[in-house]
């Protein structure tokens, strides 16, 4: 049986559940979880992502504050604004959209975010907590992938999971999560030898390379589950993933499409992380 993994539907369900929960909190005491988003400069892709995040907050009932800062904002100015939000008890989550302009050091900015408000899960404290198996915030895309596997009853235990791409945002955290779910994990990258042979052994193949259609049918074992994290824009303006969907869907047992696969889950899990930040801040009875 072949399964097309419907990230849009799963994300919609998650957002509905969050909206229902927040409506009851609001009725009880009128409090509102709040997410602050920083965007520096005018990277077109970043603008699209931030607009998507704003739409989702409205839908679920999270208040959002979007700080649009000019391209020439200094690192010190950005860090000072983050410090203001860290100290503000009415703000529960803080996110800085990446990439930042090259004159700003992204790691110094990430470290400036209070770990208990770091809804991206990129602060080294949160990276460390995840790596020892006691996460505070799970980065949104890997969190979304785990939710998709869970929703479709795909249990990673005992399976060989091969991940292509070792980024801090996707590859490394999903490797940790799959390991904690008892998969055997291979984390591959541009220097991996025999990548094709390794991928071909995978029960679960995760493509997070950032190159259009590089994972073709020759990389995929019959019956494998294929998760495509890539969002690439082709010359004709169309979106495509890292996986050559039209050939791989003939061998995979389950596959995420692009769009409407992992992408909507990333935003849904950001809403989930903001809810979790708010619940932890407010104690057990927000
Ligand atoms: N840029 C691309 N992906 C992400 C993400 O998950 N979070 C942030 N903050 N920026 C990104």
py3Dmol code that shows the C-alpha trace and the ligand (Angstrom):
import py3Dmol

protein = """\
ATOM      1  CA  UNK A   1       0.000   0.000   0.000  1.00  0.00           C
ATOM      2  CA  UNK A   2       1.260   3.482  -0.874  1.00  0.00           C
ATOM      3  CA  UNK A   3       0.687   6.433   1.477  1.00  0.00           C
ATOM      4  CA  UNK A   4       0.917  10.072   0.486  1.00  0.00           C
ATOM      5  CA  UNK A   5       1.742  11.783   3.780  1.00  0.00           C
ATOM      6  CA  UNK A   6      -0.556  14.785   4.059  1.00  0.00           C
ATOM      7  CA  UNK A   7       1.384  17.361   6.065  1.00  0.00           C
ATOM      8  CA  UNK A   8      -1.191  20.030   5.417  1.00  0.00           C
ATOM      9  CA  UNK A   9      -3.998  17.985   6.988  1.00  0.00           C
ATOM     10  CA  UNK A  10      -1.913  16.922   9.997  1.00  0.00           C
ATOM     11  CA  UNK A  11      -0.764  20.534  10.520  1.00  0.00           C
ATOM     12  CA  UNK A  12      -4.372  21.754  10.319  1.00  0.00           C
ATOM     13  CA  UNK A  13      -5.403  19.260  13.026  1.00  0.00           C
ATOM     14  CA  UNK A  14      -2.557  20.342  15.291  1.00  0.00           C
ATOM     15  CA  UNK A  15      -3.468  24.013  14.846  1.00  0.00           C
ATOM     16  CA  UNK A  16      -7.146  23.281  15.592  1.00  0.00           C
ATOM     17  CA  UNK A  17      -6.193  21.493  18.817  1.00  0.00           C
ATOM     18  CA  UNK A  18      -3.991  24.447  19.844  1.00  0.00           C
ATOM     19  CA  UNK A  19      -6.763  26.940  19.015  1.00  0.00           C
ATOM     20  CA  UNK A  20      -9.256  25.009  21.152  1.00  0.00           C
ATOM     21  CA  UNK A  21      -6.860  24.881  24.079  1.00  0.00           C
ATOM     22  CA  UNK A  22      -6.069  28.595  23.852  1.00  0.00           C
ATOM     23  CA  UNK A  23      -9.768  29.470  23.687  1.00  0.00           C
ATOM     24  CA  UNK A  24     -10.320  27.739  27.040  1.00  0.00           C
ATOM     25  CA  UNK A  25      -7.320  29.525  28.594  1.00  0.00           C
ATOM     26  CA  UNK A  26      -8.655  32.860  27.354  1.00  0.00           C
ATOM     27  CA  UNK A  27     -12.106  32.180  28.813  1.00  0.00           C
ATOM     28  CA  UNK A  28     -10.532  31.275  32.143  1.00  0.00           C
ATOM     29  CA  UNK A  29      -8.290  34.274  32.704  1.00  0.00           C
ATOM     30  CA  UNK A  30      -8.006  36.406  29.568  1.00  0.00           C
ATOM     31  CA  UNK A  31      -4.291  35.745  29.133  1.00  0.00           C
ATOM     32  CA  UNK A  32      -2.791  35.478  25.659  1.00  0.00           C
ATOM     33  CA  UNK A  33       0.379  33.667  24.620  1.00  0.00           C
ATOM     34  CA  UNK A  34       2.647  35.947  22.621  1.00  0.00           C
ATOM     35  CA  UNK A  35       5.312  35.255  20.013  1.00  0.00           C
ATOM     36  CA  UNK A  36       7.856  37.897  18.965  1.00  0.00           C
ATOM     37  CA  UNK A  37       9.432  37.444  15.536  1.00  0.00           C
ATOM     38  CA  UNK A  38      12.448  39.418  14.285  1.00  0.00           C
ATOM     39  CA  UNK A  39      13.180  39.788  10.594  1.00  0.00           C
ATOM     40  CA  UNK A  40      16.212  41.793   9.511  1.00  0.00           C
ATOM     41  CA  UNK A  41      16.481  43.079   5.938  1.00  0.00           C
ATOM     42  CA  UNK A  42      14.320  41.968   3.038  1.00  0.00           C
ATOM     43  CA  UNK A  43      15.260  38.435   2.083  1.00  0.00           C
ATOM     44  CA  UNK A  44      12.219  37.457  -0.054  1.00  0.00           C
ATOM     45  CA  UNK A  45      12.021  33.853   1.200  1.00  0.00           C
ATOM     46  CA  UNK A  46      12.236  35.032   4.818  1.00  0.00           C
ATOM     47  CA  UNK A  47       9.383  37.478   4.206  1.00  0.00           C
ATOM     48  CA  UNK A  48       7.212  34.637   2.898  1.00  0.00           C
ATOM     49  CA  UNK A  49       8.046  32.433   5.915  1.00  0.00           C
ATOM     50  CA  UNK A  50       7.356  35.210   8.409  1.00  0.00           C
ATOM     51  CA  UNK A  51       4.018  36.013   6.713  1.00  0.00           C
ATOM     52  CA  UNK A  52       3.088  32.312   7.040  1.00  0.00           C
ATOM     53  CA  UNK A  53       3.984  32.364  10.739  1.00  0.00           C
ATOM     54  CA  UNK A  54       1.852  35.494  11.269  1.00  0.00           C
ATOM     55  CA  UNK A  55      -1.139  33.880   9.551  1.00  0.00           C
ATOM     56  CA  UNK A  56      -0.813  30.798  11.736  1.00  0.00           C
ATOM     57  CA  UNK A  57      -0.646  32.810  14.962  1.00  0.00           C
ATOM     58  CA  UNK A  58      -3.852  34.630  13.999  1.00  0.00           C
ATOM     59  CA  UNK A  59      -5.566  31.348  13.216  1.00  0.00           C
ATOM     60  CA  UNK A  60      -4.755  29.694  16.547  1.00  0.00           C
ATOM     61  CA  UNK A  61      -5.136  32.770  18.758  1.00  0.00           C
ATOM     62  CA  UNK A  62      -1.516  33.547  19.560  1.00  0.00           C
ATOM     63  CA  UNK A  63      -0.638  37.247  19.668  1.00  0.00           C
ATOM     64  CA  UNK A  64       2.308  37.988  17.402  1.00  0.00           C
ATOM     65  CA  UNK A  65       4.673  40.926  17.398  1.00  0.00           C
ATOM     66  CA  UNK A  66       6.725  41.152  14.215  1.00  0.00           C
ATOM     67  CA  UNK A  67       9.782  43.381  14.444  1.00  0.00           C
ATOM     68  CA  UNK A  68      10.832  44.291  10.899  1.00  0.00           C
ATOM     69  CA  UNK A  69      14.320  45.768  11.146  1.00  0.00           C
ATOM     70  CA  UNK A  70      16.314  47.393   8.328  1.00  0.00           C
ATOM     71  CA  UNK A  71      19.187  45.593   6.596  1.00  0.00           C
ATOM     72  CA  UNK A  72      21.767  47.879   8.259  1.00  0.00           C
ATOM     73  CA  UNK A  73      20.644  47.023  11.815  1.00  0.00           C
ATOM     74  CA  UNK A  74      23.750  46.287  13.886  1.00  0.00           C
ATOM     75  CA  UNK A  75      24.255  43.100  15.869  1.00  0.00           C
ATOM     76  CA  UNK A  76      24.277  45.163  19.091  1.00  0.00           C
ATOM     77  CA  UNK A  77      20.938  46.806  18.203  1.00  0.00           C
ATOM     78  CA  UNK A  78      19.336  43.442  17.477  1.00  0.00           C
ATOM     79  CA  UNK A  79      20.693  41.902  20.689  1.00  0.00           C
ATOM     80  CA  UNK A  80      19.448  44.916  22.688  1.00  0.00           C
ATOM     81  CA  UNK A  81      15.929  44.429  21.286  1.00  0.00           C
ATOM     82  CA  UNK A  82      16.049  40.732  22.108  1.00  0.00           C
ATOM     83  CA  UNK A  83      17.082  41.620  25.684  1.00  0.00           C
ATOM     84  CA  UNK A  84      13.987  43.851  25.994  1.00  0.00           C
ATOM     85  CA  UNK A  85      11.754  40.949  24.947  1.00  0.00           C
ATOM     86  CA  UNK A  86      13.603  38.545  27.253  1.00  0.00           C
ATOM     87  CA  UNK A  87      12.719  40.825  30.177  1.00  0.00           C
ATOM     88  CA  UNK A  88       9.084  41.285  29.121  1.00  0.00           C
ATOM     89  CA  UNK A  89       6.799  38.818  30.933  1.00  0.00           C
ATOM     90  CA  UNK A  90       4.032  39.337  28.367  1.00  0.00           C
ATOM     91  CA  UNK A  91       6.222  37.708  25.659  1.00  0.00           C
ATOM     92  CA  UNK A  92       6.547  33.929  25.792  1.00  0.00           C
ATOM     93  CA  UNK A  93       8.358  33.024  22.576  1.00  0.00           C
ATOM     94  CA  UNK A  94      11.113  34.788  20.614  1.00  0.00           C
ATOM     95  CA  UNK A  95      12.297  33.856  17.128  1.00  0.00           C
ATOM     96  CA  UNK A  96      14.873  35.477  14.861  1.00  0.00           C
ATOM     97  CA  UNK A  97      14.281  34.572  11.231  1.00  0.00           C
ATOM     98  CA  UNK A  98      17.395  33.190   9.530  1.00  0.00           C
ATOM     99  CA  UNK A  99      19.461  33.899   7.518  1.00  0.00           C
ATOM    100  CA  UNK A 100      20.645  37.164   9.023  1.00  0.00           C
ATOM    101  CA  UNK A 101      22.649  39.750   7.031  1.00  0.00           C
ATOM    102  CA  UNK A 102      26.315  38.704   6.881  1.00  0.00           C
ATOM    103  CA  UNK A 103      27.493  41.502   9.225  1.00  0.00           C
ATOM    104  CA  UNK A 104      25.504  39.888  12.066  1.00  0.00           C
ATOM    105  CA  UNK A 105      26.800  36.766  13.815  1.00  0.00           C
ATOM    106  CA  UNK A 106      23.814  34.390  13.984  1.00  0.00           C
ATOM    107  CA  UNK A 107      25.229  32.378  16.889  1.00  0.00           C
ATOM    108  CA  UNK A 108      25.778  35.446  19.096  1.00  0.00           C
ATOM    109  CA  UNK A 109      22.180  36.443  18.359  1.00  0.00           C
ATOM    110  CA  UNK A 110      20.850  32.943  19.084  1.00  0.00           C
ATOM    111  CA  UNK A 111      22.668  32.873  22.410  1.00  0.00           C
ATOM    112  CA  UNK A 112      21.079  36.229  23.313  1.00  0.00           C
ATOM    113  CA  UNK A 113      17.587  34.678  23.342  1.00  0.00           C
ATOM    114  CA  UNK A 114      16.476  33.456  26.778  1.00  0.00           C
ATOM    115  CA  UNK A 115      16.497  29.624  26.502  1.00  0.00           C
ATOM    116  CA  UNK A 116      12.994  29.406  28.034  1.00  0.00           C
ATOM    117  CA  UNK A 117      11.670  31.646  25.198  1.00  0.00           C
ATOM    118  CA  UNK A 118      13.687  30.006  22.402  1.00  0.00           C
ATOM    119  CA  UNK A 119      10.780  28.479  20.456  1.00  0.00           C
ATOM    120  CA  UNK A 120      13.126  27.555  17.556  1.00  0.00           C
ATOM    121  CA  UNK A 121      15.154  25.373  19.933  1.00  0.00           C
ATOM    122  CA  UNK A 122      18.438  26.709  18.488  1.00  0.00           C
ATOM    123  CA  UNK A 123      20.036  28.013  21.713  1.00  0.00           C
ATOM    124  CA  UNK A 124      22.968  25.790  22.805  1.00  0.00           C
ATOM    125  CA  UNK A 125      21.154  25.084  26.093  1.00  0.00           C
ATOM    126  CA  UNK A 126      18.207  23.682  24.146  1.00  0.00           C
ATOM    127  CA  UNK A 127      20.479  21.846  21.697  1.00  0.00           C
ATOM    128  CA  UNK A 128      22.205  20.248  24.708  1.00  0.00           C
ATOM    129  CA  UNK A 129      18.941  19.327  26.422  1.00  0.00           C
ATOM    130  CA  UNK A 130      17.710  17.684  23.219  1.00  0.00           C
ATOM    131  CA  UNK A 131      20.953  15.779  22.745  1.00  0.00           C
ATOM    132  CA  UNK A 132      20.748  14.230  26.224  1.00  0.00           C
ATOM    133  CA  UNK A 133      17.126  13.271  25.665  1.00  0.00           C
ATOM    134  CA  UNK A 134      15.396  15.817  27.927  1.00  0.00           C
ATOM    135  CA  UNK A 135      14.284  18.506  25.454  1.00  0.00           C
ATOM    136  CA  UNK A 136      12.818  21.857  26.481  1.00  0.00           C
ATOM    137  CA  UNK A 137      12.074  22.939  22.883  1.00  0.00           C
ATOM    138  CA  UNK A 138      12.406  20.656  19.863  1.00  0.00           C
ATOM    139  CA  UNK A 139      13.326  22.537  16.630  1.00  0.00           C
ATOM    140  CA  UNK A 140      10.141  22.932  14.602  1.00  0.00           C
ATOM    141  CA  UNK A 141      10.978  21.016  11.404  1.00  0.00           C
ATOM    142  CA  UNK A 142      12.355  17.890  13.149  1.00  0.00           C
ATOM    143  CA  UNK A 143       9.456  18.066  15.635  1.00  0.00           C
ATOM    144  CA  UNK A 144       7.068  18.151  12.663  1.00  0.00           C
ATOM    145  CA  UNK A 145       8.739  15.155  11.036  1.00  0.00           C
ATOM    146  CA  UNK A 146       8.397  13.106  14.248  1.00  0.00           C
ATOM    147  CA  UNK A 147       4.701  14.097  14.464  1.00  0.00           C
ATOM    148  CA  UNK A 148       4.132  12.954  10.868  1.00  0.00           C
ATOM    149  CA  UNK A 149       5.765   9.577  11.577  1.00  0.00           C
ATOM    150  CA  UNK A 150       3.677   9.194  14.744  1.00  0.00           C
ATOM    151  CA  UNK A 151       0.442  10.201  12.979  1.00  0.00           C
ATOM    152  CA  UNK A 152       1.010   7.629  10.223  1.00  0.00           C
ATOM    153  CA  UNK A 153       2.002   4.916  12.740  1.00  0.00           C
ATOM    154  CA  UNK A 154       5.543   4.694  11.416  1.00  0.00           C
ATOM    155  CA  UNK A 155       7.579   3.527  14.396  1.00  0.00           C
ATOM    156  CA  UNK A 156      11.310   4.208  13.931  1.00  0.00           C
ATOM    157  CA  UNK A 157      12.346   1.577  16.540  1.00  0.00           C
ATOM    158  CA  UNK A 158      14.804  -0.892  15.044  1.00  0.00           C
ATOM    159  CA  UNK A 159      14.678   0.779  11.615  1.00  0.00           C
ATOM    160  CA  UNK A 160      17.632   2.162   9.705  1.00  0.00           C
ATOM    161  CA  UNK A 161      17.107   5.913   9.292  1.00  0.00           C
ATOM    162  CA  UNK A 162      19.397   7.621   6.802  1.00  0.00           C
ATOM    163  CA  UNK A 163      19.475  11.423   6.901  1.00  0.00           C
ATOM    164  CA  UNK A 164      21.059  13.392   4.082  1.00  0.00           C
ATOM    165  CA  UNK A 165      22.175  16.833   5.309  1.00  0.00           C
ATOM    166  CA  UNK A 166      23.848  17.643   8.638  1.00  0.00           C
ATOM    167  CA  UNK A 167      22.475  21.125   9.385  1.00  0.00           C
ATOM    168  CA  UNK A 168      21.916  22.370  12.920  1.00  0.00           C
ATOM    169  CA  UNK A 169      18.291  23.183  12.024  1.00  0.00           C
ATOM    170  CA  UNK A 170      17.259  19.793  10.595  1.00  0.00           C
ATOM    171  CA  UNK A 171      19.886  17.073  10.149  1.00  0.00           C
ATOM    172  CA  UNK A 172      21.472  16.987  13.594  1.00  0.00           C
ATOM    173  CA  UNK A 173      18.273  17.380  15.650  1.00  0.00           C
ATOM    174  CA  UNK A 174      16.294  14.824  13.601  1.00  0.00           C
ATOM    175  CA  UNK A 175      19.220  12.399  14.019  1.00  0.00           C
ATOM    176  CA  UNK A 176      18.939  12.822  17.795  1.00  0.00           C
ATOM    177  CA  UNK A 177      15.167  12.415  17.816  1.00  0.00           C
ATOM    178  CA  UNK A 178      15.255   9.280  15.664  1.00  0.00           C
ATOM    179  CA  UNK A 179      18.013   7.849  17.852  1.00  0.00           C
ATOM    180  CA  UNK A 180      15.882   8.540  20.929  1.00  0.00           C
ATOM    181  CA  UNK A 181      13.020   6.752  19.145  1.00  0.00           C
ATOM    182  CA  UNK A 182      15.335   3.702  18.881  1.00  0.00           C
ATOM    183  CA  UNK A 183      16.198   3.930  15.193  1.00  0.00           C
ATOM    184  CA  UNK A 184      19.709   3.169  13.956  1.00  0.00           C
ATOM    185  CA  UNK A 185      20.831   6.445  12.446  1.00  0.00           C
ATOM    186  CA  UNK A 186      23.246   7.394   9.661  1.00  0.00           C
ATOM    187  CA  UNK A 187      23.768  11.139   9.291  1.00  0.00           C
ATOM    188  CA  UNK A 188      25.182  11.786   5.819  1.00  0.00           C
ATOM    189  CA  UNK A 189      26.676  14.835   4.123  1.00  0.00           C
ATOM    190  CA  UNK A 190      28.596  16.030   1.086  1.00  0.00           C
ATOM    191  CA  UNK A 191      31.709  14.023   2.020  1.00  0.00           C
ATOM    192  CA  UNK A 192      29.869  10.744   2.640  1.00  0.00           C
ATOM    193  CA  UNK A 193      31.226   8.029   0.366  1.00  0.00           C
ATOM    194  CA  UNK A 194      28.777   5.729  -1.405  1.00  0.00           C
ATOM    195  CA  UNK A 195      25.824   7.914  -0.464  1.00  0.00           C
ATOM    196  CA  UNK A 196      23.576   6.140  -2.935  1.00  0.00           C
ATOM    197  CA  UNK A 197      24.350   2.678  -1.499  1.00  0.00           C
ATOM    198  CA  UNK A 198      23.756   3.907   2.055  1.00  0.00           C
ATOM    199  CA  UNK A 199      20.460   5.587   1.151  1.00  0.00           C
ATOM    200  CA  UNK A 200      19.348   2.442  -0.623  1.00  0.00           C
ATOM    201  CA  UNK A 201      19.516   0.547   2.673  1.00  0.00           C
ATOM    202  CA  UNK A 202      17.313   3.053   4.533  1.00  0.00           C
ATOM    203  CA  UNK A 203      13.940   2.084   5.961  1.00  0.00           C
ATOM    204  CA  UNK A 204      13.377   5.782   6.626  1.00  0.00           C
ATOM    205  CA  UNK A 205      15.124   8.243   4.300  1.00  0.00           C
ATOM    206  CA  UNK A 206      15.180  11.924   5.222  1.00  0.00           C
ATOM    207  CA  UNK A 207      16.334  14.358   2.540  1.00  0.00           C
ATOM    208  CA  UNK A 208      17.453  17.742   3.885  1.00  0.00           C
ATOM    209  CA  UNK A 209      20.029  18.729   1.298  1.00  0.00           C
ATOM    210  CA  UNK A 210      18.605  21.899  -0.253  1.00  0.00           C
ATOM    211  CA  UNK A 211      19.117  20.791  -3.875  1.00  0.00           C
ATOM    212  CA  UNK A 212      16.192  20.118  -6.212  1.00  0.00           C
ATOM    213  CA  UNK A 213      15.353  16.500  -7.057  1.00  0.00           C
ATOM    214  CA  UNK A 214      18.754  15.011  -6.066  1.00  0.00           C
ATOM    215  CA  UNK A 215      17.246  11.945  -4.416  1.00  0.00           C
ATOM    216  CA  UNK A 216      16.087   9.838  -7.316  1.00  0.00           C
ATOM    217  CA  UNK A 217      14.574   6.362  -7.444  1.00  0.00           C
ATOM    218  CA  UNK A 218      18.096   4.794  -7.480  1.00  0.00           C
ATOM    219  CA  UNK A 219      18.602   6.028  -3.888  1.00  0.00           C
ATOM    220  CA  UNK A 220      15.474   4.444  -2.466  1.00  0.00           C
ATOM    221  CA  UNK A 221      14.791   0.902  -1.273  1.00  0.00           C
ATOM    222  CA  UNK A 222      11.464  -0.591  -2.225  1.00  0.00           C
ATOM    223  CA  UNK A 223       9.001   0.067   0.613  1.00  0.00           C
ATOM    224  CA  UNK A 224      11.038   2.834   2.273  1.00  0.00           C
ATOM    225  CA  UNK A 225       9.435   5.836   3.974  1.00  0.00           C
ATOM    226  CA  UNK A 226      10.739   9.035   2.358  1.00  0.00           C
ATOM    227  CA  UNK A 227      10.575  12.422   4.075  1.00  0.00           C
ATOM    228  CA  UNK A 228      11.433  15.405   1.883  1.00  0.00           C
ATOM    229  CA  UNK A 229      12.512  18.501   3.819  1.00  0.00           C
ATOM    230  CA  UNK A 230      13.676  20.462   0.759  1.00  0.00           C
ATOM    231  CA  UNK A 231      11.903  23.587  -0.432  1.00  0.00           C
ATOM    232  CA  UNK A 232      13.575  24.656  -3.666  1.00  0.00           C
ATOM    233  CA  UNK A 233      12.283  27.213  -6.126  1.00  0.00           C
ATOM    234  CA  UNK A 234      12.840  26.303  -9.769  1.00  0.00           C
ATOM    235  CA  UNK A 235      13.475  28.811 -12.577  1.00  0.00           C
ATOM    236  CA  UNK A 236       9.788  28.624 -13.568  1.00  0.00           C
ATOM    237  CA  UNK A 237       8.794  29.688 -10.033  1.00  0.00           C
ATOM    238  CA  UNK A 238       7.479  26.250  -9.020  1.00  0.00           C
ATOM    239  CA  UNK A 239       8.442  24.714  -5.683  1.00  0.00           C
ATOM    240  CA  UNK A 240      10.096  21.329  -5.562  1.00  0.00           C
ATOM    241  CA  UNK A 241      11.738  19.197  -2.927  1.00  0.00           C
ATOM    242  CA  UNK A 242      15.082  17.410  -2.686  1.00  0.00           C
ATOM    243  CA  UNK A 243      13.340  14.199  -3.758  1.00  0.00           C
ATOM    244  CA  UNK A 244      12.380  13.437  -7.337  1.00  0.00           C
ATOM    245  CA  UNK A 245       8.781  12.756  -6.352  1.00  0.00           C
ATOM    246  CA  UNK A 246       7.578  11.336  -9.678  1.00  0.00           C
ATOM    247  CA  UNK A 247      10.146   8.524  -9.716  1.00  0.00           C
ATOM    248  CA  UNK A 248      10.485   7.903  -5.967  1.00  0.00           C
ATOM    249  CA  UNK A 249       6.746   7.557  -5.377  1.00  0.00           C
ATOM    250  CA  UNK A 250       6.875   4.384  -7.477  1.00  0.00           C
ATOM    251  CA  UNK A 251       9.161   2.604  -4.963  1.00  0.00           C
ATOM    252  CA  UNK A 252       8.468   4.245  -1.576  1.00  0.00           C
ATOM    253  CA  UNK A 253       5.739   2.954   0.742  1.00  0.00           C
ATOM    254  CA  UNK A 254       5.108   6.480   2.038  1.00  0.00           C
ATOM    255  CA  UNK A 255       6.331   9.897   0.949  1.00  0.00           C
ATOM    256  CA  UNK A 256       5.847  13.558   1.830  1.00  0.00           C
ATOM    257  CA  UNK A 257       5.048  15.853  -1.125  1.00  0.00           C
ATOM    258  CA  UNK A 258       6.451  19.363  -1.660  1.00  0.00           C
ATOM    259  CA  UNK A 259       4.544  21.572  -1.080  1.00  0.00           C
ATOM    260  CA  UNK A 260       2.056  20.344   1.566  1.00  0.00           C
ATOM    261  CA  UNK A 261       4.407  17.901   3.280  1.00  0.00           C
ATOM    262  CA  UNK A 262       6.928  18.925   5.927  1.00  0.00           C
ATOM    263  CA  UNK A 263       6.545  22.705   5.288  1.00  0.00           C
ATOM    264  CA  UNK A 264       3.148  23.206   6.959  1.00  0.00           C
ATOM    265  CA  UNK A 265       4.295  21.060   9.891  1.00  0.00           C
ATOM    266  CA  UNK A 266       7.179  23.430  10.645  1.00  0.00           C
ATOM    267  CA  UNK A 267       4.749  26.286  11.218  1.00  0.00           C
ATOM    268  CA  UNK A 268       2.293  24.129  13.193  1.00  0.00           C
ATOM    269  CA  UNK A 269       5.100  23.025  15.526  1.00  0.00           C
ATOM    270  CA  UNK A 270       6.169  26.638  16.029  1.00  0.00           C
ATOM    271  CA  UNK A 271       2.640  27.249  17.306  1.00  0.00           C
ATOM    272  CA  UNK A 272       2.990  24.167  19.501  1.00  0.00           C
ATOM    273  CA  UNK A 273       6.330  25.373  20.897  1.00  0.00           C
ATOM    274  CA  UNK A 274       4.851  28.803  21.649  1.00  0.00           C
ATOM    275  CA  UNK A 275       1.950  27.128  23.454  1.00  0.00           C
ATOM    276  CA  UNK A 276       4.429  24.992  25.435  1.00  0.00           C
ATOM    277  CA  UNK A 277       6.494  28.104  26.328  1.00  0.00           C
ATOM    278  CA  UNK A 278       3.347  29.839  27.545  1.00  0.00           C
ATOM    279  CA  UNK A 279       2.140  26.831  29.543  1.00  0.00           C
ATOM    280  CA  UNK A 280       5.517  26.462  31.241  1.00  0.00           C
ATOM    281  CA  UNK A 281       5.603  30.187  32.007  1.00  0.00           C
ATOM    282  CA  UNK A 282       2.101  30.176  33.444  1.00  0.00           C
ATOM    283  CA  UNK A 283       2.566  26.965  35.412  1.00  0.00           C
ATOM    284  CA  UNK A 284       0.077  24.133  35.225  1.00  0.00           C
ATOM    285  CA  UNK A 285      -2.954  26.381  35.226  1.00  0.00           C
ATOM    286  CA  UNK A 286      -2.557  29.091  32.567  1.00  0.00           C
TER     287      UNK A 286
END
"""
ligand_1 = """\
11
LIG
N 15.141 29.934 8.366
C 14.904 28.751 7.761
N 14.348 27.881 8.626
C 14.219 28.538 9.795
C 13.704 28.168 11.068
O 13.241 27.044 11.309
N 13.740 29.134 12.020
C 14.253 30.366 11.781
N 14.269 31.223 12.797
N 14.734 30.738 10.622
C 14.725 29.825 9.634
"""
view = py3Dmol.view(width=600, height=400)
view.addModel(protein, "pdb")
view.setStyle({"model": 0}, {"cartoon": {"style": "trace"}})
view.addModel(ligand_1, "xyz")
view.setStyle({"model": 1}, {"stick": {}})
view.zoomTo()
view.show()
